Amino acid sequence: MSTNETTMTKADLIEEVLRLDGLTRRDGEVIVETVFDAVVGALQGGDKIEIRGFGSFRIRQRQSRVGRNPKTGAKVEVPAKRVPYFKPSKELRDLINRSLLSQPAP
């Protein structure tokens, strides 16, 4: 990992959308919110989302288990839950790895 890591926020994503000519800030917010709402809604409904060239989102079921409180060491029952899971496409993995290979070694 690089020491100059940054995090892209929702606001940054909106700014990227606004680079398209003719869009207002409100238009950008609506576009980003609509995409996020569609992803969340589909996952809540149990659907899988596949975006070609990017990756897929789905829900994974985790079984209940007995965990430990790291501070006290006491056993804690962790309930079953559904968690979102993202699997990048081969194209995205290749693009990421290609960009890493073109960077100079630290």
C-alpha beads as a LAMMPS data file, in Angstrom:
LAMMPS data file: protein, C-alpha beads

106 atoms
105 bonds

1 atom types
1 bond types

-500.0 500.0 xlo xhi
-500.0 500.0 ylo yhi
-500.0 500.0 zlo zhi

Masses

1 110.0

Atoms # bond

1 1 1 0.000 0.000 0.000
2 1 1 1.114 3.479 -0.722
3 1 1 1.646 6.002 2.030
4 1 1 -0.156 8.613 -0.080
5 1 1 -3.476 6.737 0.024
6 1 1 -6.617 8.799 -0.263
7 1 1 -10.242 7.858 0.071
8 1 1 -12.786 8.737 -2.579
9 1 1 -15.923 9.952 -0.852
10 1 1 -19.473 10.280 -2.118
11 1 1 -18.825 14.006 -2.643
12 1 1 -15.754 13.166 -4.761
13 1 1 -17.833 10.773 -6.838
14 1 1 -20.430 13.512 -7.384
15 1 1 -17.630 15.837 -8.527
16 1 1 -16.523 13.203 -11.063
17 1 1 -20.075 12.998 -12.421
18 1 1 -20.185 16.803 -12.664
19 1 1 -17.268 16.747 -15.093
20 1 1 -19.904 15.977 -17.723
21 1 1 -20.951 19.272 -19.268
22 1 1 -24.395 20.665 -18.572
23 1 1 -25.008 19.049 -15.183
24 1 1 -25.746 20.958 -12.013
25 1 1 -24.483 19.850 -8.613
26 1 1 -28.034 18.737 -7.805
27 1 1 -28.100 16.621 -11.001
28 1 1 -24.860 14.933 -9.937
29 1 1 -26.218 14.237 -6.450
30 1 1 -29.410 12.738 -7.883
31 1 1 -27.455 10.486 -10.268
32 1 1 -25.119 9.162 -7.557
33 1 1 -27.950 8.717 -5.013
34 1 1 -30.073 6.888 -7.606
35 1 1 -27.275 4.424 -8.372
36 1 1 -26.577 3.810 -4.670
37 1 1 -30.291 3.415 -3.890
38 1 1 -30.694 0.935 -6.754
39 1 1 -27.752 -1.158 -5.513
40 1 1 -28.999 -1.153 -1.909
41 1 1 -32.579 -1.895 -2.952
42 1 1 -31.549 -4.823 -5.113
43 1 1 -29.367 -6.286 -2.362
44 1 1 -32.158 -5.871 0.206
45 1 1 -34.430 -7.787 -2.164
46 1 1 -31.902 -10.612 -2.394
47 1 1 -30.903 -9.830 -5.978
48 1 1 -27.386 -10.027 -7.395
49 1 1 -26.074 -6.992 -9.261
50 1 1 -23.633 -7.532 -12.104
51 1 1 -21.924 -4.604 -13.813
52 1 1 -19.930 -5.924 -16.769
53 1 1 -16.303 -4.851 -16.670
54 1 1 -16.606 -3.704 -13.052
55 1 1 -17.833 -6.515 -10.824
56 1 1 -20.786 -7.961 -8.992
57 1 1 -22.502 -7.326 -5.686
58 1 1 -24.416 -9.961 -3.761
59 1 1 -25.459 -10.915 -0.268
60 1 1 -23.698 -13.657 1.662
61 1 1 -25.311 -15.352 4.631
62 1 1 -23.127 -15.725 7.716
63 1 1 -24.098 -18.369 10.232
64 1 1 -24.392 -17.609 13.927
65 1 1 -21.265 -18.384 15.902
66 1 1 -19.625 -17.995 19.263
67 1 1 -17.065 -15.195 19.312
68 1 1 -14.895 -13.699 21.990
69 1 1 -14.818 -10.205 23.396
70 1 1 -11.216 -9.159 22.665
71 1 1 -11.041 -7.012 25.791
72 1 1 -12.390 -9.476 28.345
73 1 1 -12.055 -12.806 26.555
74 1 1 -15.683 -13.599 27.420
75 1 1 -17.680 -15.727 24.971
76 1 1 -20.240 -13.756 22.977
77 1 1 -23.009 -15.161 20.782
78 1 1 -22.772 -13.548 17.328
79 1 1 -26.125 -13.851 15.521
80 1 1 -26.535 -14.957 11.903
81 1 1 -26.526 -12.067 9.469
82 1 1 -26.506 -11.144 5.816
83 1 1 -23.512 -9.152 4.591
84 1 1 -22.896 -7.442 1.247
85 1 1 -20.065 -8.881 -0.834
86 1 1 -18.310 -7.370 -3.866
87 1 1 -16.406 -9.469 -6.371
88 1 1 -14.390 -7.448 -8.904
89 1 1 -14.462 -8.496 -12.551
90 1 1 -11.391 -9.889 -14.256
91 1 1 -11.166 -6.679 -16.313
92 1 1 -11.116 -4.526 -13.158
93 1 1 -8.492 -6.741 -11.504
94 1 1 -6.349 -6.575 -14.651
95 1 1 -6.676 -2.765 -14.830
96 1 1 -5.694 -2.391 -11.172
97 1 1 -2.729 -4.730 -11.521
98 1 1 -1.602 -3.057 -14.753
99 1 1 -1.606 0.342 -13.027
100 1 1 0.390 -1.110 -10.114
101 1 1 2.970 -2.568 -12.485
102 1 1 3.481 0.810 -14.182
103 1 1 4.252 2.569 -10.872
104 1 1 7.865 2.793 -9.715
105 1 1 8.804 0.599 -6.745
106 1 1 8.966 2.430 -3.371

Bonds

1 1 1 2
2 1 2 3
3 1 3 4
4 1 4 5
5 1 5 6
6 1 6 7
7 1 7 8
8 1 8 9
9 1 9 10
10 1 10 11
11 1 11 12
12 1 12 13
13 1 13 14
14 1 14 15
15 1 15 16
16 1 16 17
17 1 17 18
18 1 18 19
19 1 19 20
20 1 20 21
21 1 21 22
22 1 22 23
23 1 23 24
24 1 24 25
25 1 25 26
26 1 26 27
27 1 27 28
28 1 28 29
29 1 29 30
30 1 30 31
31 1 31 32
32 1 32 33
33 1 33 34
34 1 34 35
35 1 35 36
36 1 36 37
37 1 37 38
38 1 38 39
39 1 39 40
40 1 40 41
41 1 41 42
42 1 42 43
43 1 43 44
44 1 44 45
45 1 45 46
46 1 46 47
47 1 47 48
48 1 48 49
49 1 49 50
50 1 50 51
51 1 51 52
52 1 52 53
53 1 53 54
54 1 54 55
55 1 55 56
56 1 56 57
57 1 57 58
58 1 58 59
59 1 59 60
60 1 60 61
61 1 61 62
62 1 62 63
63 1 63 64
64 1 64 65
65 1 65 66
66 1 66 67
67 1 67 68
68 1 68 69
69 1 69 70
70 1 70 71
71 1 71 72
72 1 72 73
73 1 73 74
74 1 74 75
75 1 75 76
76 1 76 77
77 1 77 78
78 1 78 79
79 1 79 80
80 1 80 81
81 1 81 82
82 1 82 83
83 1 83 84
84 1 84 85
85 1 85 86
86 1 86 87
87 1 87 88
88 1 88 89
89 1 89 90
90 1 90 91
91 1 91 92
92 1 92 93
93 1 93 94
94 1 94 95
95 1 95 96
96 1 96 97
97 1 97 98
98 1 98 99
99 1 99 100
100 1 100 101
101 1 101 102
102 1 102 103
103 1 103 104
104 1 104 105
105 1 105 106
